[in-house]
Each structure stands twice: as structure tokens, then as C-alpha cells.
Amino acid sequence: MHRYLRAIGFSELADRKKIRELLTDCVKFADKRSYTMNKDNVMLGEFCKNFAENMGIAVCGEFDEEDKFILDYYYPYLAGSGITSYEDVSVERHASKDSYAGICDDIKIGISMIFYLRNMIPYVKAQALNRLPIRGTSLTLSGLSVNGSIMLPIMKDEEQKQRVQRESATRNSLLAAARKGDEDAIETLTLEDMDMYMNISRRIQKEDIFSLVDTYFMPYGVECDQYSVLGEIIDVKMTNNNLTGEKIYILTICCNELTFDVCINIIDLFGEPKAGRRFKGVIWLQGMINFPEEI
């Protein structure tokens, strides 16, 4: 069973026979079907069925010579809203199955974000047609969580908010220059990091860590597409899984200046989410590459 099925409202699903029946229904009554030939002339298929608005289960596999669908793997998904990043994305195939990981070096994060690629079919089609790389793409991220909590925000007045925005813009410009090999920018960033470390080391002896750290985005565990995040909640929606009736929160959060949606089962969230409060939890990061034209 996929661990993150409970994030979309299947917390009671544990029997393998029931999972097989559910996946069969997803293929038979899919809301979206996608097909393409890969570079080895094998027909791939993806069947997506929604169990709530913008969330459901995707079943992927290939067709044999008799046009019979052979299931390879499945995964729960959340279709995010809006654009998270305009940075270029590179894609690599997973070793164990015909699924893909995306890598995005967004300057606001400071690390390479690795995510599970949701729209695998358009990418494989472009690869088979030798149309890669495709320029001018954007990225929509989303996350599934099975463990989260709500925290109060750090109080700031308008002047403090503007100062944070100015400092962030200055740091982003320095990071961009450092990427190009600017030695002055690298030295400035190094000195700023040292000052920040000393400041936090001094204050943490008397203050709580979450009153000093407003937001973070860090790799979590050994799987490369899972992250521990802390971000401000921009919007909150509640929806129900139309098969199980379980309640799901969809939170739009701003984390390190990246905005994306996170879904979590109400039974896995500690606290009441509201706009302005902060979400802290572990997410499985998914992403959809928005291609500039239909492939």
C-alpha cells in the first residue's frame, strides 16, 4: 500500500484485495486517460480518477501486444494550483520503474528540489519525438502529508515585513551573482551566513527556535522527494473523499517564498488551520511541468 493514500482520504484501506479492486475501478472509470509511445515503441498508459476536487489516484502501466493493460505502479496525487517556479527543470527516470523525478534549482530555496513528476506522459512523448529540452516551462508543485501541525505566526509590523522583503530580494540577487562566479557576492553571502549563525546561537539560549525561524524547506529522511517544511498558510479549503467520506484539508502555503498546495487528512493534522498561521510537517513533493505548448 502506498503510504500517502491516507493523505487523500484512504486511511482505513489496508487490505491488498481491496486495493486491487480500487485500482481496477480507477482504470475502468478514469476521469482522465493518457497514452503515448516511448522511444522503445512500447505503448504507455496513465489512468487518473479523482476522489475529491483535484486529488485522486493515478494508475500507470503499459499495453502488451494484445492491447491488454498491464499495471506497473500507482500513486495518490494532488493537482496543485498556480505557478510555483519559472526555473528550468531537468528530469531523470527512476531505476526501478518507468516513473520520473524532476529537479529544479530555484534560487529562493538554495538547494536542488527533487520532486515526483506527475505528468509523465507528455515528457515521455517529447522524449520519444526528440524534442527535449523544452525551454520556457514553468512548474506547479504540490505536496501530500500524513503528519502535520499548526503553529502560530511570528508577529511582525508593516515595517518589519517590508524589511524582510528587501533583505530577501538582496539575498536572491547575491545568490544569482554567486551562481555566475562573482567572488564579491560569494564573500558577502559567507559573511552574512556567519553573522546569522552567531546571532541565532546567541538568541536560541533564551528564545524558542520557532520564534526565530519563520519558514524553512529541508530534505527529510533518505527519500529524495520528501521534505520537512514550515510555511505560512495563505488559504485553507476542506473537501471530502467521495468514496470514504473522510475530510481532507487543502492548504496553500508560502514556504521560502515558494507557494504550493498541501493536502492532509484531518485526522493527521494537529491544530486548526487558518490563514496567517503556519503549517509544519513532512510532505511528499510532487510536481507538474507546464509546457509552453501542447505536445
matplotlib code that plots the C-alpha trace (Angstrom):
import matplotlib.pyplot as plt

x = [0.0, 1.2, 1.9, 0.3, -3.1, -4.3, -3.5, -6.3, -8.8, -8.0, -6.7, -8.7, -7.6, -5.1, -6.3, -4.4, -7.5, -9.5, -6.5, -6.6, -10.3, -9.9, -7.1, -9.3, -12.1, -9.6, -8.7, -12.3, -13.9, -10.9, -11.7, -8.6, -6.7, -3.3, -1.3, 1.9, 4.6, 8.0, 11.4, 11.3, 7.9, 6.0, 2.6, 2.4, -0.9, -1.9, -5.4, -6.4, -9.5, -10.5, -12.0, -12.2, -11.6, -8.0, -7.0, -7.1, -5.2, -3.1, -2.5, 0.3, 1.5, 1.9, 0.0, 1.1, 0.9, -2.8, -3.6, -4.1, -3.1, -0.5, -0.4, 3.1, 2.6, 0.1, 0.3, -2.0, -1.8, -2.9, -3.1, -1.7, -2.9, -0.9, 2.7, 5.4, 8.6, 9.7, 13.2, 14.3, 13.6, 15.6, 14.1, 15.6, 13.9, 13.7, 15.8, 13.0, 10.1, 9.0, 8.4, 10.4, 11.9, 12.2, 15.0, 14.6, 17.3, 15.2, 17.4, 14.9, 15.4, 19.2, 19.0, 18.0, 14.4, 13.7, 10.0, 7.9, 6.9, 3.1, 2.7, 5.0, 3.1, 3.8, 7.5, 7.9, 6.2, 8.6, 11.5, 10.3, 10.0, 13.5, 12.0, 14.0, 15.0, 11.9, 12.5, 10.1, 8.5, 7.1, 6.5, 3.5, 4.3, 2.1, 2.6, 0.9, 1.4, 0.5, 1.9, 1.5, 0.7, -0.4, 1.7, 1.0, 2.7, 5.6, 4.1, 5.6, 4.5, 4.4, 7.9, 9.4, 7.6, 9.0, 12.5, 12.3, 11.2, 14.1, 16.6, 15.2, 15.4, 19.0, 20.0, 18.4, 20.3, 23.6, 22.8, 22.2, 25.6, 27.3, 26.0, 27.8, 31.1, 31.0, 33.6, 32.4, 28.9, 30.2, 32.2, 29.2, 27.0, 29.6, 29.9, 26.1, 25.7, 28.4, 26.6, 23.3, 24.8, 26.3, 23.0, 20.9, 23.4, 23.2, 19.4, 18.5, 19.7, 16.7, 14.2, 12.2, 13.6, 10.3, 10.2, 13.5, 12.8, 9.8, 10.0, 12.1, 12.3, 14.6, 15.2, 13.7, 14.8, 16.5, 14.0, 15.0, 11.5, 10.3, 10.8, 10.2, 8.6, 7.4, 5.4, 2.7, -0.8, -2.3, -5.6, -7.5, -10.1, -11.8, -13.0, -14.3, -13.2, -16.4, -15.8, -14.8, -16.3, -13.0, -12.3, -9.2, -7.6, -6.0, -3.6, -2.0, 1.3, 4.1, 7.4, 10.8, 8.9, 7.6, 3.8, 2.2, -0.7, -0.5, -3.3, -3.5, -6.2, -8.0, -7.0, -3.3, -3.3, -2.8, -4.4, -6.9, -5.5, -6.3, -4.8, -1.9, -1.0, 1.9, 1.9, 4.7, 5.0, 6.6, 5.5, 5.9, 6.7, 5.0, 5.4, 3.8, 5.8, 3.7, 4.9, 4.6, 2.6, 0.7, 3.0]
y = [0.0, 3.5, 5.3, 8.6, 7.1, 8.3, 11.9, 11.8, 10.0, 6.3, 5.9, 2.7, 1.0, -1.8, -5.0, -5.8, -7.3, -4.0, -2.0, -4.1, -3.6, 0.1, 0.3, -1.7, 0.8, 3.7, 2.1, 1.3, 4.6, 7.0, 10.7, 11.2, 8.8, 9.5, 7.4, 7.6, 5.5, 5.7, 5.6, 1.7, 1.7, 0.5, 2.0, 3.5, 4.5, 6.5, 6.5, 9.1, 9.1, 11.9, 11.1, 14.8, 18.0, 17.9, 14.8, 11.1, 8.1, 7.6, 4.1, 3.7, 0.8, -0.4, -2.3, -5.7, -6.9, -7.8, -4.3, -5.6, -3.1, -4.3, -2.3, -1.3, 1.1, 3.6, 6.7, 9.2, 12.8, 16.3, 18.7, 22.0, 25.4, 28.4, 28.6, 27.7, 28.4, 29.5, 28.0, 25.3, 21.7, 18.6, 15.1, 11.7, 8.2, 6.2, 3.0, 0.6, 1.6, 3.8, 6.8, 10.1, 12.6, 16.3, 18.5, 22.3, 24.7, 27.6, 30.3, 31.1, 27.6, 27.3, 23.6, 21.4, 20.5, 16.9, 16.0, 13.2, 14.1, 13.9, 14.5, 11.7, 11.0, 14.4, 14.2, 10.7, 11.8, 14.7, 12.4, 9.9, 12.8, 14.2, 17.5, 17.8, 20.1, 22.3, 25.9, 28.3, 25.8, 26.6, 24.3, 23.7, 21.9, 20.2, 18.1, 15.2, 14.9, 12.3, 14.2, 17.9, 20.6, 24.1, 26.8, 30.5, 33.1, 35.4, 38.8, 41.5, 45.1, 46.5, 48.0, 44.6, 42.8, 45.4, 45.0, 41.2, 41.6, 43.9, 41.6, 38.6, 40.4, 41.5, 37.9, 36.5, 38.9, 38.0, 34.2, 34.8, 36.6, 33.9, 31.3, 33.1, 33.1, 36.6, 36.4, 39.6, 38.1, 34.8, 36.6, 38.8, 35.7, 33.9, 36.8, 37.1, 33.4, 33.7, 36.7, 34.9, 31.8, 33.8, 35.8, 32.6, 30.8, 33.7, 34.1, 30.4, 30.2, 32.3, 32.1, 29.3, 28.1, 28.7, 32.3, 32.8, 30.7, 31.9, 29.4, 26.5, 23.9, 21.0, 17.4, 14.8, 11.2, 9.1, 9.5, 12.4, 13.8, 14.1, 17.4, 18.9, 22.3, 25.2, 27.8, 30.5, 29.4, 31.6, 29.8, 26.8, 24.6, 21.5, 18.7, 15.2, 11.9, 11.0, 7.2, 7.1, 10.3, 11.3, 15.0, 16.5, 19.9, 21.5, 24.2, 26.8, 27.6, 30.0, 28.4, 30.2, 32.4, 29.3, 28.9, 25.5, 23.4, 20.6, 18.1, 16.3, 14.1, 15.9, 13.1, 13.6, 17.4, 18.7, 22.1, 24.2, 25.7, 29.4, 31.9, 33.6, 30.7, 28.3, 24.7, 22.4, 18.9, 16.4, 16.3, 14.1, 16.6, 16.3, 18.5, 19.1, 20.7, 23.2, 23.0, 26.2, 24.3, 21.1, 18.2]
z = [0.0, -0.8, 2.4, 1.2, 0.3, 3.7, 2.7, 0.1, 2.4, 2.4, 6.0, 6.5, 3.3, 4.3, 2.5, -0.7, -2.3, -1.7, -3.1, -6.3, -6.6, -6.2, -8.8, -11.2, -10.8, -11.4, -14.7, -15.7, -14.7, -15.0, -15.3, -17.4, -19.7, -21.3, -23.8, -25.6, -27.3, -25.7, -27.5, -27.4, -29.2, -26.1, -25.5, -22.0, -20.3, -17.3, -15.8, -13.3, -11.2, -8.8, -5.4, -4.5, -6.3, -7.8, -5.9, -6.6, -7.7, -10.9, -12.3, -14.7, -16.9, -20.4, -23.1, -24.4, -28.0, -27.5, -26.2, -22.7, -20.0, -17.5, -14.3, -13.3, -10.4, -8.8, -6.7, -5.0, -6.3, -5.6, -8.6, -7.4, -8.3, -9.7, -10.7, -8.1, -10.1, -13.5, -13.2, -15.7, -14.7, -15.5, -15.4, -14.6, -14.8, -11.6, -11.7, -10.5, -12.8, -15.6, -13.4, -13.2, -10.8, -11.6, -10.3, -10.0, -8.8, -7.6, -6.2, -3.4, -1.8, -2.0, -2.7, -5.6, -5.2, -6.2, -6.8, -8.2, -11.8, -12.2, -15.9, -17.1, -20.3, -22.0, -21.0, -22.5, -25.6, -26.0, -25.3, -28.0, -30.5, -29.7, -28.6, -25.4, -23.8, -24.0, -23.0, -21.4, -19.0, -15.5, -12.5, -10.3, -7.1, -4.6, -1.5, 0.3, 4.1, 6.7, 9.7, 10.3, 13.0, 13.0, 14.6, 15.5, 13.3, 14.3, 14.8, 12.6, 11.9, 8.4, 8.6, 9.6, 6.7, 4.2, 5.6, 5.3, 1.7, 0.9, 2.6, 0.7, -2.7, -1.9, -0.9, -4.1, -6.3, -4.4, -4.9, -8.6, -8.9, -6.9, -9.3, -12.1, -10.1, -8.6, -5.9, -4.1, -3.9, -2.6, 0.1, 1.1, 1.4, 3.5, 5.9, 6.2, 7.0, 9.7, 11.2, 11.1, 12.7, 15.6, 16.1, 16.2, 18.5, 21.0, 20.9, 20.9, 24.5, 25.7, 22.8, 21.2, 17.8, 16.0, 17.2, 15.3, 12.2, 10.3, 7.5, 6.2, 3.5, 4.2, 2.9, 5.2, 5.6, 3.0, 0.2, -2.0, -2.7, 0.9, 2.8, 6.2, 5.7, 7.7, 5.9, 6.2, 5.4, 2.6, 2.1, 3.6, 1.9, 3.2, 0.9, 1.3, -0.3, -2.2, -1.6, 2.0, 3.3, 5.1, 5.4, 3.8, 4.3, 1.3, 2.5, 0.2, 2.0, 1.3, 2.2, 1.5, -1.0, -2.9, -2.9, -3.3, -2.1, 0.5, 1.3, 4.6, 6.3, 9.1, 11.5, 10.7, 11.4, 14.9, 15.4, 13.4, 10.2, 9.4, 7.0, 8.7, 10.9, 9.9, 8.8, 10.0, 8.6, 6.3, 2.7, -0.3, -3.0, -6.4, -9.5, -12.8, -15.6, -17.5, -21.1, -23.3, -25.9, -26.3, -27.0]

ax = plt.figure().add_subplot(projection="3d")
ax.plot(x, y, z, "-o")
ax.set_aspect("equal")
plt.show()
